[in-house]
């Protein structure tokens, strides 16, 4: 086993490139395809030549981690590495990491019949990143500097094994298979094969001592949020989970609330209208002023919509009512019910306004956001949305 005195960064870099991968100059370009493109041919050789004592910098860490993700089959190249080769490389890398850190990493050993082999390889690469980051711009690796974080990585992997398939499915489903932090796809398809590009993070649930919550994130964001011993990280995870659940509740409400299909005609007419030719509202929008006295941005938007579009919207709605009896009342009732639903658990008027606009767009199957905002603004002035705020 290596000792602290001879764990030089240059030897680590040589072993990881020339030793394990047999890659000195990366002359065979297609072989070294990684997520961000192609590794420069002589990058590592140049680092060793020009920075003999401290060859590992942030860029070297970036390329090495991407390289091993490719070679271990985590990132699927156009010409993927065979499973046999990936298992062999993973175990060789694992043995080396265990050797230079002095830690028992046997729980991550790969086998050809192991259903969890890919997850183990992801953790091996995570540990590789820990080791590499500890020697950035340094001459030597000090094993004691990385032992705690590596222990956390292994514990996180062990804990994740307790997350059953149903929880994983629910976590991915509730974010619509997109990372909640960066919107990267969590599921990929390569050559007909489904590739999971995500990790499940377990973290302490806010306000519930001893209880855990779960969230699905992409592999990159996992690196940012995996340290659940960090209070700031846990707050971020809880805040994001709260937002996810709020969106889930909103989507459920949207599905349950109805809207008369005729509203689409008003939205279309609004979108086609020339604002310079529309009659303007001839009165001061007192309702708007009394209902939104404290949010200047929202007040300005709604006020402008009412002044510009109120007469036009009212005229179109009354035309619908003439064509189909009680349409005006039904649409007003739909908007009122939607407002009461969204206002039950939310006090922020801008949030409620935006949710009403999203709901209207969803029900009318339109992407005309401004037209939806004009309609909801009409109903704020017309008393269906928001209550007047009283001043003491």
Beta strands, then each sheet from edge to edge (+ up, - down):
strand 1: 33-34
strand 2: 37-38
strand 3: 187-190
strand 4: 193-196
strand 5: 198-204
strand 6: 212-218
sheet 1: 1+ 2-
sheet 2: 3+ 4-
sheet 3: 5+ 6-
end
